[in-house]
Structures are given as C-alpha cells and as structure tokens.
Amino acid sequence: MGTLSRRSFLLRTGSVAALAAPALPALLAATPLGVAGIQLYAVRDSLAADPAATLRRVRAIGFREVETAGFAGLAARDFRRLLDDHGLAAPSAHLDFSDPASAFEQAHALGAAYAASGSLRALVPGAHSGGMTLDEAHRTAELANRLGEQAQRAGLQYAYHNHHIEFAAENGTIAYDVLLAETDPALVKFEIDCGWMVIGGRNPIDYFARYPQRFPMIHVKDFLRGPSRAGSAAFETYEYPGAELGAGMIDYRPIFAAAERAGLKHYFDEQEGPYARMSQLEAARQAYDYVRGIP
C-alpha cells in the first residue's frame, strides 16, 4: 500500500486513532508514565534566551525528566548543574555522533543512560534527501551497530530516533524494518517519534506489538493535517504543521497503552512548531496536561 493510501487508511479507520482528541482530565502515577518528560527542543527558543528561567518553568509545569537536544550554548557539565538546580533529570540526550567519544562524554556529564541520535543521515555515505532507500537503511544499520557497541563500552545505551523518512517502502520493504532487523537488540534500541511515524503512514501500535523491548522511549508529538507536495519517486512527503498535544490528529491513549505493554521506560513530549496559537512554554503546559489526562 502506498504512503498516501496507507495514511488515508489509518486516518479513516482510526487504526492509530488519528482523530483530534480533546484534552482530558489525571493519569495515574503508579505506571512508568507517571514521570513526565519533555524533549527540550520543544522549548528551544525560550531555552536559548534564558536557560535557567526556562528550566524553572519546565519544572513548575510538572515535568521531572528532560531529553536534551543541545545545551543552550553551555558545556554539558554546566547544563547538568542547571538541571540539578531545578530538580530535573536527563535520562536521555540527543547527541552529535560525528565524534562519538565526545558525545559519550557529554552523556555522562548529563547523567544520561541513553545516548540517542536525532538523525544519522549526515554520517551515512550515499544518503540523499527524500525517503530512506534500502541501501541507506543497510548502511545506517551498520553504523548504528558500531555506535551501539561503542556506547556499550562507554557504559551507555545507544538509541535511534526516527523521522518520517525511514518509512519509505522499496519493493514492498520498509526501510525502518531493515533497521530493526539488522541491528543488534542488545546494542541498538529505538526511540519512536510517534508523530513522525504516523506522518510516514505507519502505526506505532503495530511496532510495539512486533518488537517488544526495542522501544524504551517515545516522543509524543502531533501534527495538523496540511497540504501535500510532491516528493521523490520512492517516497511522497507531506507538509504537516506541528500541533499542540490534544489539538492535532493523534489520540495517544491506545499508543501509550501499547507502548507500556512493550516495555516503555521514558516518554518525552515534543512539538515541531510553528507556535502560532501560543508560546512554546504554553504549548509545553498543554502537552503536560494532555498526557496527564490519559486514563
């Protein structure tokens, strides 16, 4: 099934519950989902302007965990001091793996257990814009295994984070499935960005069922439906503006239930932007309230 028809099928049948979901009233704290996390990319502008004040606001909202995506111009050890000062922990960090040793050093400075890649495309020979080809998937899996082995030696767990490009299909094979099949489960874990997976036309629930214990972390992200634009022959790309959680097209209730059964340890709310209706910190508050309201 092609990307567009697959996506249309998902949206129309609700197989990823891809309908706008109202904000709901509080999540029981007895589950792993009781520890609320945010990917700090979601408050990037505020963080760059005033790191300490932003982290204070993040903690005041109710978040206790963060995932980093840069350190607001600070050294990792100095950023860690700010996290400690505001009662926040960083179990995971998105890092630049052009220098793995430096990336692992930063992870340790933060106190992170997971060293995650936001993308490896810049490091994979032959990669190009558009959907991930099977050749690129094989090369990416090889690199991920090497990084996973290096991370393990450094006392860390490597994790691969997806966008929508990994869900391109070539001759009936999905690139993301190649990554899962050709990486060592002990060395490479995956962090599903659920929003990007849905945009790629795939169902997070299917992957949690097929690959339990491979997904210790997820990104909780949503999008508004937007106009399509032409993409490569192998993969059609679509412009979808980011949405505040609860205001987009994904209902996360069944996704969280499936993720928890599959061994979820951490989740991080995130938004791509643009922030047309509210500020980044106001959107973070809405994200927190939405997820805490999932029964």
CORGIBEL-V530615 format. One record per helix or strand. SS is the DSSP state (alpha for helix, beta for strand). FROM is the first residue (numbers start at 1). TO is the last residue. If there is no record, write none. Layout:
# CORGIBEL-V530615
<<SS,FROM,TO> <SS,FROM,TO>>
This chain:
# CORGIBEL-V530615
<<alpha,3,13> <alpha,32,34> <beta,37,39> <alpha,40,49> <alpha,51,61> <beta,65,69> <alpha,76,85> <beta,89,95> <alpha,97,110> <beta,114,117> <alpha,121,123> <alpha,134,153> <beta,157,161> <alpha,165,167> <beta,169,170> <beta,173,174> <alpha,175,182> <beta,188,193> <alpha,194,199> <alpha,204,210> <beta,217,220> <beta,222,223> <beta,228,228> <beta,238,238> <beta,242,243> <alpha,253,261> <beta,266,269> <alpha,280,292>>
